[in-house]
């Protein structure tokens, strides 16, 4: 039987996306559930102590995994690269984002972080030739507009302050992290990579250790449990599932789903604490879903149909 390359492309992409759907859904659910906990934790612990507690908890999860031999030592030649990625994706992103959220309005933070899919798509094209067609780029634009509409609809404003540079640094750091971690999937499992990144990323956070134990002993138990939750699920487990998704699909497609995160966070807040979204928020949410759909369903450049593949005779 003769198959057109375009048909093979469709079958391969469909299989890849099916393998990515569940990991992406788990990741977005956990990440979206973390916003309320972060706000509360910053108010009680302060940004430095809170982010340290969160990632000490995440690091402990991977120590337990290592005890059961789910994690092996990395190759010597990869150690410095993994360390750099850990600092970019964990230290830079979470420290800058946590400190930035102390002073930057939530709407402005959402808009800056929403630039991550666009930056990822551009750099993925430059570095790895991951191409999007016109519909794909349109989807990225529509998704960004959706996040902007959500920011306006929440009534929290989109004004920018001088501290917004921290959020921008966080966005750039996580963009580079998402792109450059992908080649390592050929040598390490998602769990191993996430463990390496978490451990390397937590080490620089030890600068916040002075006064840390005093903060823990005086903080409400509920807030401490919330920080541990953020370390175990949105940090450790969700980063594993995110890595699984990245290992099965192009980086630009996977990161485009981040547009859904602000809308999903609002839906979770509605269910948990009764904050009813406004009509404007619903419109923004629909736009983000449309944007993600455009990128992931219609956004990839397909091989020409005239290129045919002859299967090997069995």
C-alpha positions as a Markdown table, in Angstrom:
| # | Residue | x | y | z |
|---|---|---|---|---|
| 1 | Unk | 0.0 | 0.0 | 0.0 |
| 2 | Unk | 1.2 | 3.5 | -0.8 |
| 3 | Unk | 0.7 | 6.2 | 1.8 |
| 4 | Unk | 1.0 | 9.9 | 1.1 |
| 5 | Unk | 3.3 | 11.7 | 3.4 |
| 6 | Unk | 0.6 | 14.1 | 4.4 |
| 7 | Unk | -1.6 | 11.1 | 5.5 |
| 8 | Unk | 1.3 | 9.7 | 7.5 |
| 9 | Unk | 1.9 | 13.1 | 9.1 |
| 10 | Unk | -1.8 | 13.2 | 10.2 |
| 11 | Unk | -1.6 | 9.8 | 11.8 |
| 12 | Unk | 1.7 | 10.5 | 13.5 |
| 13 | Unk | 0.6 | 13.9 | 14.8 |
| 14 | Unk | -2.7 | 12.4 | 16.1 |
| 15 | Unk | -0.9 | 9.7 | 18.0 |
| 16 | Unk | 1.6 | 12.2 | 19.4 |
| 17 | Unk | -1.2 | 14.5 | 20.6 |
| 18 | Unk | -3.1 | 11.7 | 22.2 |
| 19 | Unk | 0.0 | 10.8 | 24.2 |
| 20 | Unk | 0.3 | 14.5 | 25.3 |
| 21 | Unk | -3.3 | 15.3 | 26.2 |
| 22 | Unk | -3.4 | 13.6 | 29.6 |
| 23 | Unk | 0.0 | 14.9 | 30.8 |
| 24 | Unk | -0.9 | 18.4 | 29.7 |
| 25 | Unk | -4.3 | 18.2 | 31.4 |
| 26 | Unk | -2.7 | 17.1 | 34.7 |
| 27 | Unk | 0.0 | 19.8 | 34.5 |
| 28 | Unk | -2.4 | 22.6 | 33.8 |
| 29 | Unk | -4.8 | 21.5 | 36.5 |
| 30 | Unk | -2.1 | 21.5 | 39.2 |
| 31 | Unk | -0.4 | 24.7 | 37.9 |
| 32 | Unk | -3.8 | 26.5 | 37.8 |
| 33 | Unk | -4.6 | 25.4 | 41.3 |
| 34 | Unk | -1.4 | 27.0 | 42.7 |
| 35 | Unk | -2.2 | 30.7 | 42.3 |
| 36 | Unk | -4.3 | 31.1 | 45.4 |
| 37 | Unk | -1.7 | 29.2 | 47.5 |
| 38 | Unk | 1.1 | 31.3 | 46.3 |
| 39 | Unk | -0.6 | 34.6 | 47.2 |
| 40 | Unk | -1.4 | 33.3 | 50.6 |
| 41 | Unk | 2.0 | 31.9 | 51.2 |
| 42 | Unk | 3.8 | 35.1 | 50.2 |
| 43 | Unk | 1.7 | 37.1 | 52.7 |
| 44 | Unk | 2.6 | 34.8 | 55.6 |
| 45 | Unk | 6.2 | 33.6 | 54.7 |
| 46 | Unk | 7.5 | 36.3 | 52.5 |
| 47 | Unk | 8.6 | 35.4 | 48.9 |
| 48 | Unk | 12.0 | 34.0 | 49.7 |
| 49 | Unk | 11.1 | 31.6 | 52.5 |
| 50 | Unk | 7.9 | 30.5 | 50.7 |
| 51 | Unk | 9.7 | 29.6 | 47.5 |
| 52 | Unk | 12.4 | 27.8 | 49.4 |
| 53 | Unk | 9.9 | 25.7 | 51.4 |
| 54 | Unk | 8.0 | 24.9 | 48.2 |
| 55 | Unk | 11.1 | 23.5 | 46.4 |
| 56 | Unk | 12.6 | 21.8 | 49.5 |
| 57 | Unk | 9.3 | 19.9 | 49.5 |
| 58 | Unk | 9.7 | 19.1 | 45.7 |
| 59 | Unk | 13.3 | 18.1 | 46.2 |
| 60 | Unk | 12.3 | 15.7 | 49.0 |
| 61 | Unk | 9.8 | 14.0 | 46.6 |
| 62 | Unk | 12.6 | 13.2 | 44.2 |
| 63 | Unk | 14.9 | 12.0 | 47.0 |
| 64 | Unk | 12.2 | 9.4 | 47.8 |
| 65 | Unk | 12.0 | 8.5 | 44.1 |
| 66 | Unk | 15.8 | 8.0 | 44.1 |
| 67 | Unk | 15.6 | 5.7 | 47.1 |
| 68 | Unk | 13.4 | 3.4 | 45.0 |
| 69 | Unk | 15.9 | 3.6 | 42.1 |
| 70 | Unk | 13.6 | 5.6 | 39.8 |
| 71 | Unk | 16.4 | 8.1 | 39.3 |
| 72 | Unk | 20.0 | 7.5 | 38.2 |
| 73 | Unk | 23.0 | 9.7 | 38.2 |
| 74 | Unk | 23.4 | 11.9 | 35.0 |
| 75 | Unk | 26.3 | 11.6 | 32.7 |
| 76 | Unk | 29.3 | 13.7 | 33.7 |
| 77 | Unk | 29.2 | 15.7 | 30.4 |
| 78 | Unk | 25.6 | 16.6 | 31.0 |
| 79 | Unk | 25.9 | 17.8 | 34.6 |
| 80 | Unk | 26.7 | 21.5 | 33.9 |
| 81 | Unk | 24.0 | 21.7 | 31.2 |
| 82 | Unk | 21.4 | 20.3 | 33.5 |
| 83 | Unk | 22.5 | 22.7 | 36.3 |
| 84 | Unk | 22.1 | 25.7 | 34.0 |
| 85 | Unk | 18.7 | 24.5 | 32.9 |
| 86 | Unk | 17.7 | 23.9 | 36.5 |
| 87 | Unk | 18.7 | 27.4 | 37.4 |
| 88 | Unk | 16.8 | 28.9 | 34.4 |
| 89 | Unk | 13.6 | 26.8 | 34.8 |
| 90 | Unk | 13.4 | 26.6 | 38.5 |
| 91 | Unk | 15.5 | 29.2 | 40.3 |
| 92 | Unk | 15.1 | 32.1 | 37.9 |
| 93 | Unk | 11.5 | 31.4 | 37.0 |
| 94 | Unk | 10.1 | 30.8 | 40.4 |
| 95 | Unk | 12.2 | 33.3 | 42.4 |
| 96 | Unk | 11.5 | 36.1 | 40.0 |
| 97 | Unk | 7.8 | 35.2 | 39.6 |
| 98 | Unk | 7.3 | 34.9 | 43.4 |
| 99 | Unk | 9.0 | 38.2 | 44.2 |
| 100 | Unk | 7.4 | 39.8 | 41.2 |
| 101 | Unk | 3.9 | 38.8 | 42.3 |
| 102 | Unk | 4.4 | 40.7 | 45.6 |
| 103 | Unk | 4.2 | 44.0 | 43.8 |
| 104 | Unk | 3.1 | 43.5 | 40.2 |
| 105 | Unk | -0.7 | 43.4 | 39.5 |
| 106 | Unk | -2.0 | 40.0 | 38.7 |
| 107 | Unk | -3.3 | 41.1 | 35.3 |
| 108 | Unk | 0.1 | 42.4 | 34.2 |
| 109 | Unk | 1.8 | 39.2 | 35.5 |
| 110 | Unk | -0.6 | 37.1 | 33.4 |
| 111 | Unk | 0.1 | 39.1 | 30.3 |
| 112 | Unk | 3.9 | 38.9 | 30.6 |
| 113 | Unk | 3.8 | 35.2 | 31.3 |
| 114 | Unk | 1.4 | 34.8 | 28.4 |
| 115 | Unk | 4.3 | 35.8 | 26.1 |
| 116 | Unk | 6.0 | 32.4 | 26.8 |
| 117 | Unk | 4.2 | 30.5 | 24.1 |
| 118 | Unk | 5.0 | 33.2 | 21.5 |
| 119 | Unk | 8.6 | 33.4 | 22.5 |
| 120 | Unk | 8.9 | 29.6 | 22.6 |
| 121 | Unk | 7.4 | 29.3 | 19.1 |
| 122 | Unk | 9.9 | 31.9 | 17.7 |
| 123 | Unk | 12.9 | 30.3 | 19.3 |
| 124 | Unk | 11.8 | 26.8 | 18.5 |
| 125 | Unk | 11.6 | 27.8 | 14.8 |
| 126 | Unk | 15.1 | 29.5 | 14.9 |
| 127 | Unk | 16.8 | 26.8 | 16.9 |
| 128 | Unk | 15.0 | 23.5 | 15.9 |
| 129 | Unk | 13.0 | 24.5 | 12.8 |
| 130 | Unk | 9.7 | 23.7 | 14.5 |
| 131 | Unk | 7.5 | 25.5 | 12.0 |
| 132 | Unk | 4.0 | 26.9 | 12.4 |
| 133 | Unk | 1.8 | 28.0 | 9.5 |
| 134 | Unk | -0.2 | 31.2 | 9.3 |
| 135 | Unk | -3.1 | 29.6 | 11.3 |
| 136 | Unk | -0.7 | 28.5 | 14.0 |
| 137 | Unk | 0.7 | 32.0 | 14.4 |
| 138 | Unk | -2.8 | 33.4 | 14.4 |
| 139 | Unk | -3.7 | 31.0 | 17.2 |
| 140 | Unk | -0.8 | 32.3 | 19.3 |
| 141 | Unk | -2.1 | 35.9 | 18.8 |
| 142 | Unk | -5.7 | 34.9 | 19.6 |
| 143 | Unk | -4.5 | 33.1 | 22.7 |
| 144 | Unk | -2.6 | 36.1 | 23.9 |
| 145 | Unk | -5.6 | 38.4 | 23.3 |
| 146 | Unk | -7.7 | 35.9 | 25.3 |
| 147 | Unk | -5.3 | 36.2 | 28.3 |
| 148 | Unk | -5.5 | 40.0 | 27.9 |
| 149 | Unk | -9.3 | 40.0 | 28.0 |
| 150 | Unk | -9.3 | 37.7 | 31.1 |
| 151 | Unk | -6.9 | 40.1 | 32.8 |
| 152 | Unk | -9.3 | 43.0 | 32.1 |
| 153 | Unk | -12.3 | 40.9 | 33.1 |
| 154 | Unk | -11.0 | 40.0 | 36.5 |
| 155 | Unk | -10.9 | 43.8 | 37.4 |
| 156 | Unk | -7.4 | 43.5 | 38.7 |
| 157 | Unk | -5.9 | 45.8 | 36.0 |
| 158 | Unk | -3.0 | 45.5 | 33.6 |
| 159 | Unk | -0.9 | 48.4 | 34.8 |
| 160 | Unk | 2.8 | 47.8 | 34.7 |
| 161 | Unk | 5.3 | 48.7 | 37.4 |
| 162 | Unk | 9.1 | 48.8 | 37.4 |
| 163 | Unk | 9.1 | 45.4 | 39.1 |
| 164 | Unk | 7.4 | 43.9 | 36.0 |
| 165 | Unk | 11.0 | 43.2 | 34.8 |
| 166 | Unk | 11.1 | 40.4 | 37.3 |
| 167 | Unk | 8.1 | 38.7 | 35.6 |
| 168 | Unk | 9.7 | 39.3 | 32.2 |
| 169 | Unk | 12.9 | 37.6 | 33.4 |
| 170 | Unk | 10.9 | 34.7 | 34.7 |
| 171 | Unk | 9.1 | 34.4 | 31.3 |
| 172 | Unk | 12.4 | 34.4 | 29.4 |
| 173 | Unk | 14.0 | 31.9 | 31.8 |
| 174 | Unk | 11.2 | 29.4 | 31.5 |
| 175 | Unk | 11.0 | 29.8 | 27.7 |
| 176 | Unk | 14.7 | 28.9 | 27.3 |
| 177 | Unk | 14.2 | 26.0 | 29.8 |
| 178 | Unk | 11.3 | 24.5 | 27.8 |
| 179 | Unk | 13.3 | 24.7 | 24.6 |
| 180 | Unk | 16.7 | 23.4 | 25.7 |
| 181 | Unk | 15.4 | 20.6 | 27.9 |
| 182 | Unk | 13.9 | 18.8 | 24.9 |
| 183 | Unk | 17.2 | 17.2 | 23.5 |
| 184 | Unk | 17.7 | 15.5 | 26.9 |
| 185 | Unk | 14.6 | 13.3 | 26.5 |
| 186 | Unk | 16.7 | 11.0 | 24.3 |
| 187 | Unk | 18.9 | 10.1 | 27.3 |
| 188 | Unk | 16.8 | 10.5 | 30.4 |
| 189 | Unk | 13.3 | 9.9 | 31.6 |
| 190 | Unk | 10.9 | 12.7 | 32.4 |
| 191 | Unk | 11.2 | 11.8 | 36.1 |
| 192 | Unk | 15.0 | 11.9 | 36.1 |
| 193 | Unk | 15.2 | 15.2 | 34.2 |
| 194 | Unk | 12.7 | 16.8 | 36.6 |
| 195 | Unk | 14.6 | 15.6 | 39.6 |
| 196 | Unk | 17.9 | 17.0 | 38.2 |
| 197 | Unk | 16.3 | 20.4 | 37.4 |
| 198 | Unk | 14.6 | 20.6 | 40.8 |
| 199 | Unk | 17.7 | 19.7 | 42.8 |
| 200 | Unk | 20.0 | 22.1 | 40.8 |
| 201 | Unk | 17.3 | 24.8 | 40.9 |
| 202 | Unk | 16.8 | 24.5 | 44.7 |
| 203 | Unk | 20.4 | 24.9 | 45.6 |
| 204 | Unk | 20.6 | 28.7 | 44.8 |
| 205 | Unk | 17.4 | 29.2 | 46.8 |
| 206 | Unk | 19.3 | 28.2 | 50.0 |
| 207 | Unk | 20.4 | 31.9 | 50.1 |
| 208 | Unk | 16.9 | 32.4 | 51.7 |
| 209 | Unk | 17.8 | 29.9 | 54.5 |
| 210 | Unk | 18.5 | 32.6 | 57.3 |
| 211 | Unk | 15.3 | 32.9 | 59.3 |
| 212 | Unk | 13.6 | 30.1 | 57.4 |
| 213 | Unk | 13.0 | 27.8 | 60.3 |
| 214 | Unk | 11.7 | 30.6 | 62.4 |
| 215 | Unk | 9.1 | 31.4 | 59.7 |
| 216 | Unk | 8.1 | 27.7 | 59.5 |
| 217 | Unk | 7.6 | 27.5 | 63.3 |
| 218 | Unk | 5.5 | 30.6 | 63.4 |
| 219 | Unk | 3.4 | 30.2 | 60.2 |
| 220 | Unk | -0.1 | 28.8 | 60.3 |
| 221 | Unk | -0.2 | 25.0 | 59.7 |
| 222 | Unk | -2.6 | 25.5 | 56.8 |
| 223 | Unk | -0.2 | 27.8 | 55.0 |
| 224 | Unk | 2.7 | 25.4 | 55.5 |
| 225 | Unk | 0.6 | 22.5 | 54.2 |
| 226 | Unk | -0.3 | 24.7 | 51.2 |
| 227 | Unk | 3.4 | 25.3 | 50.5 |
| 228 | Unk | 4.1 | 21.5 | 50.7 |
| 229 | Unk | 1.2 | 20.8 | 48.4 |
| 230 | Unk | 2.7 | 23.3 | 45.9 |
| 231 | Unk | 6.0 | 21.5 | 46.2 |
| 232 | Unk | 4.6 | 18.0 | 45.7 |
| 233 | Unk | 1.9 | 18.4 | 43.1 |
| 234 | Unk | 2.3 | 21.7 | 41.1 |
| 235 | Unk | 6.1 | 21.5 | 41.3 |
| 236 | Unk | 7.3 | 17.9 | 41.4 |
| 237 | Unk | 4.4 | 15.9 | 39.8 |
| 238 | Unk | 3.3 | 18.6 | 37.3 |
| 239 | Unk | 6.8 | 19.2 | 36.0 |
| 240 | Unk | 7.1 | 15.5 | 35.4 |
| 241 | Unk | 3.9 | 15.3 | 33.4 |
| 242 | Unk | 4.9 | 18.5 | 31.5 |
| 243 | Unk | 8.2 | 16.8 | 30.6 |
| 244 | Unk | 6.3 | 13.8 | 29.4 |
| 245 | Unk | 4.2 | 16.0 | 27.2 |
| 246 | Unk | 7.2 | 17.8 | 25.8 |
| 247 | Unk | 8.9 | 14.4 | 25.0 |
| 248 | Unk | 5.9 | 13.4 | 22.8 |
| 249 | Unk | 5.1 | 16.7 | 20.9 |
| 250 | Unk | 6.8 | 19.8 | 19.5 |
| 251 | Unk | 7.6 | 22.4 | 22.2 |
| 252 | Unk | 5.7 | 25.2 | 20.4 |
| 253 | Unk | 2.5 | 23.1 | 20.4 |
| 254 | Unk | 2.7 | 22.0 | 24.0 |
| 255 | Unk | 3.5 | 25.5 | 25.4 |
| 256 | Unk | 0.6 | 27.0 | 23.5 |
| 257 | Unk | -1.7 | 25.2 | 25.9 |
| 258 | Unk | -0.4 | 27.6 | 28.7 |
| 259 | Unk | -2.9 | 30.1 | 27.4 |
| 260 | Unk | -5.6 | 28.0 | 29.1 |
| 261 | Unk | -4.0 | 28.3 | 32.5 |
| 262 | Unk | -5.3 | 31.7 | 33.6 |
| 263 | Unk | -8.9 | 30.8 | 32.6 |
| 264 | Unk | -8.6 | 27.4 | 34.3 |
| 265 | Unk | -7.4 | 29.1 | 37.5 |
| 266 | Unk | -10.5 | 31.3 | 37.5 |
| 267 | Unk | -12.8 | 28.3 | 37.0 |
| 268 | Unk | -11.1 | 26.5 | 39.9 |
| 269 | Unk | -11.5 | 29.6 | 42.1 |
| 270 | Unk | -15.2 | 29.6 | 41.1 |
| 271 | Unk | -15.7 | 26.0 | 42.1 |
| 272 | Unk | -13.6 | 26.2 | 45.3 |
| 273 | Unk | -14.3 | 29.6 | 46.8 |
| 274 | Unk | -17.3 | 30.8 | 44.8 |
| 275 | Unk | -15.7 | 33.6 | 42.8 |
| 276 | Unk | -18.1 | 33.9 | 39.8 |
| 277 | Unk | -16.3 | 34.8 | 36.5 |
| 278 | Unk | -17.6 | 37.8 | 34.7 |
| 279 | Unk | -18.9 | 37.7 | 31.1 |
| 280 | Unk | -15.7 | 39.3 | 29.9 |
| 281 | Unk | -13.7 | 36.5 | 31.6 |
| 282 | Unk | -15.8 | 33.9 | 29.8 |
| 283 | Unk | -15.2 | 35.6 | 26.5 |
| 284 | Unk | -11.4 | 35.7 | 27.2 |
| 285 | Unk | -11.5 | 32.0 | 28.1 |
| 286 | Unk | -13.2 | 31.1 | 24.8 |
| 287 | Unk | -10.6 | 33.1 | 23.0 |
| 288 | Unk | -7.8 | 31.2 | 24.7 |
| 289 | Unk | -9.4 | 27.9 | 23.8 |
| 290 | Unk | -9.8 | 28.9 | 20.2 |
| 291 | Unk | -6.2 | 30.0 | 20.1 |
| 292 | Unk | -4.9 | 26.7 | 21.5 |
| 293 | Unk | -7.1 | 24.8 | 19.1 |
| 294 | Unk | -5.8 | 26.7 | 16.1 |
| 295 | Unk | -2.2 | 26.1 | 17.1 |
| 296 | Unk | -2.6 | 22.4 | 17.9 |
| 297 | Unk | -5.1 | 21.2 | 15.3 |
| 298 | Unk | -4.3 | 23.4 | 12.3 |
| 299 | Unk | -1.0 | 25.2 | 13.1 |
| 300 | Unk | 1.6 | 22.7 | 11.9 |
| 301 | Unk | 3.1 | 22.9 | 8.4 |
| 302 | Unk | 2.4 | 19.5 | 6.8 |
| 303 | Unk | 4.6 | 17.8 | 4.2 |
| 304 | Unk | 3.5 | 18.1 | 0.6 |
| 305 | Unk | 1.0 | 15.4 | -0.4 |
| 306 | Unk | 3.0 | 14.6 | -3.5 |
| 307 | Unk | 5.7 | 13.2 | -1.3 |
| 308 | Unk | 4.8 | 9.6 | -0.8 |
| 309 | Unk | 6.1 | 6.9 | 1.5 |
| 310 | Unk | 6.3 | 3.3 | 0.4 |
| 311 | Unk | 6.1 | 1.0 | 3.4 |
| 312 | Unk | 8.6 | -1.7 | 3.6 |
| 313 | Unk | 7.4 | -5.1 | 2.5 |
| 314 | Unk | 6.7 | -7.4 | 5.4 |
